[in-house]
Amino acid sequence: MSRSFAAGALALLLATFELAHARADHLIPGPGEPGYDATLAQLASGYDRQIHGILAVPLGFGLEAFVSNPTDRASVDAFIASGQRDFLAATGRHPYEVVDMYEENGDLGMFGGVQAAGDAFRYAVLRDSGVTGPELDAARSDLERAMDGLHWQTAVTGVPGVVARGIRRITPEAGEPPLPRPAPTTVPLHDAAGNPLPADKEPTWRDDFSGELPFLVWFDDCSKDQLDGYLFALGAIWDVVRNDDTVDASKRDRLVADARAIAQMLMTPREVAPGKTVDLVIFDADGRNTTFHDLSAREIAPGAVLPRPTNGFNALMALGMMRTLYEITGDEQIGRFYYDTLIEDRHYIDVAESNVGIIYLGSQTNYSNVNMAYVAAYGALRYESDPAIATRLREVIAAQLYERDGAPKGMGQSFFDLIYAGFRSGGVGGPGAVAVNEGLATLDAFPPAPWWDTRVDNCDATEIAAGHCLGIDGTTEIVLDSGTGHGGRPVSTSALPMAIRPPSNFIWRSDPRDVNGGGSTRLNPGGGFHAAYWMGRFLQASSGATPNISSEARARTTPRPVTDAGITDAGGLDAGDLDASAIDGGADAGTPSATGGCGCVIQGEHDDDSRPWLAAPLLGLLWLRRRRAQRSRRRPVLHSGMSSVRVSRKRAS
């Protein structure tokens, strides 16, 4: 086929795609919409049943499992093939009798939060499309169970606003068999003299301090990636249940109270280094700041405080989180902190615009940071009702997070593709159509549930040394990067098709250029697929971004007069938060498991996200970029009165 013919064919396909989406209701068409894909919907159903029939049983959301016995793995296979939702009814065995151990308890905020947001999107899609009866009831039940688990994650700490990094069930519910794997050893918060334990701050298992959840233990030292995912879930859930009287009203009220307490925590000034006080600090039930506590744009790394806001990554995360918390609570104080302090006084949008794209480091890009940025961005994009501010935010996301060199554009990372297309100013026209098409192609090529952690080796040692190989599909030519990827793994110079990527327990945190990986007894949860698919079914397809701003989005607080003089932050420091600690954001907790914490040992390594070696070059680069941010501060204050075309491979449903 000639290149000109191929280019013409591609243009025709994209034109057809755009035309179909002009008629479709959602980014991913549902039943009755042009381009609805029943096979993709069946794939989603398999992951729904895997998540809720096996993995969400202990807590209601967010775990993975390890299953080593071949007979037990066959039971999992049979359950998915049965099409049933009840594992015991389908197999005659309880999941606890099949699973060797559940994992990712210690990183539940992000891993579980994204999956729980998928539960919210799924429930809203079914409800709003007119589904009734057992299917809707099951989706509502799954969502309410996730709401329980999310509440437990903050209630168990015993301190309002303090969120656990993760929780673990140690006592089964009545009638259930014992949980697999013994309970971890817990440590008191303080010694007899009142000193916090352990003396050196590190993630530690604790007993319940609520007095109401004795069946749980919790992992402390919540990092900002975990809080990011947690608040993504709270926002997505509130967005769909706020006016739904069929959802338990007490659970809705509890969600609002939890959000208000978290916001109060973040607005409280804390000392992060001798004589250095800032707000936007995550702290723990033992009274100490968590290790990776920093959301202030003035912290270049935890405890390294600069005079003015500079860290665009932290700025974006703070904006997304605080706008979500204001959306949930409607609290005037929270709204003023977001609008008056972060946007008007500290110019956080300008700071994000100036350097949030620094997270892209070529082959060394840590996709955990990319995922964190998009998870936070969703809250800012979905709930921002002020047109001028919303436009600025869309510009930042498009230019800094999606379209720049090394960014997810063209990488086939569906979650990022769909957020970009759903909220870009041009909607699904032009580049938006390309993004949706690429996102759909990736979702379509996901392996069906159950998604076992089967070893994938596209390149052997000899091929790695030679710098190129042929993918396991027999057709994909892989050219290896001259450097290694984040964590020291070999990576391709371009993203691999989903069909030949190594398996992952959180696909959007994984580098799409990884060539080899997997090989454990893990049942990958598929929470990344779950969230992306149902978000695509939830977000509308249009020629603009406005339809995907929540119809219930709260109005901004009344603008107050703003002057350029005398602005200081909550700690009395020179104004404008200079956060850059998030540049290598969510640290791995070192969860005591065979696979490490935070899913960061997807290929067998354990990341160290503190990255002290990044501080010096980062400071230099951020200093060079400050002029642009300072110039942008001169801008006026932001007041403002499918038919889908994809490469498909057949699969058994």
Sequence and secondary structure as in RCSB ss.txt:
>XXXX:A:sequence
MSRSFAAGALALLLATFELAHARADHLIPGPGEPGYDATLAQLASGYDRQIHGILAVPLGFGLEAFVSNPTDRAS
VDAFIASGQRDFLAATGRHPYEVVDMYEENGDLGMFGGVQAAGDAFRYAVLRDSGVTGPELDAARSDLERAMDGL
HWQTAVTGVPGVVARGIRRITPEAGEPPLPRPAPTTVPLHDAAGNPLPADKEPTWRDDFSGELPFLVWFDDCSKD
QLDGYLFALGAIWDVVRNDDTVDASKRDRLVADARAIAQMLMTPREVAPGKTVDLVIFDADGRNTTFHDLSAREI
APGAVLPRPTNGFNALMALGMMRTLYEITGDEQIGRFYYDTLIEDRHYIDVAESNVGIIYLGSQTNYSNVNMAYV
AAYGALRYESDPAIATRLREVIAAQLYERDGAPKGMGQSFFDLIYAGFRSGGVGGPGAVAVNEGLATLDAFPPAP
WWDTRVDNCDATEIAAGHCLGIDGTTEIVLDSGTGHGGRPVSTSALPMAIRPPSNFIWRSDPRDVNGGGSTRLNP
GGGFHAAYWMGRFLQASSGATPNISSEARARTTPRPVTDAGITDAGGLDAGDLDASAIDGGADAGTPSATGGCGC
VIQGEHDDDSRPWLAAPLLGLLWLRRRRAQRSRRRPVLHSGMSSVRVSRKRAS
>XXXX:A:secstr
  HHHHHHHHHHHHHHHHHHHHH SBSS  TTSTT  HHHHHHHHHHHHHIIIIITTTTSS  EEE   HHHHHH
HHHHHHHT S HHHHHSS GGGT SEEE GGGHHHHHHHHHHHHHHHHHHHHHTT  THHHHHHHHHHHHHHHHH
HHHHHTTSSTT   SEEEE S  TT    SS       SB TTS BSSSS    EEE SSSS TTEEEE    HH
HHHHHHHHHHHHHHHHTT TTS HHHHHHHHHHHHHHHHHHHS EEEETTEEESSEEE TTSSEEEEEE STTEE
ETTEE SS   HHHHHHHHHHHHHHHHHH  HHHHHIIIIIIIIIS HHHHHHHHGGGG  GGG  HHHHHHHHH
HHHHHHHH   HHHHHHHHHHIIIIIISSTTSSTTS  HHHHHHHHHHSTTTTSTHHHHHHHHHHHHHHTS  SS
EE   EESS HHHHHHTEEE TTSS EEEEEEEE TTS EEESS   GGGS   SSGGGS TTB EE  SSEEE 
 HHHHHHHHHHHHSB  SSSGGGS TT           SSS B TTSSBSS    GGGG S     SSTT STTT
TTTS    TT GGGHHHHHHHHHHHHHHHHHHTTS                  
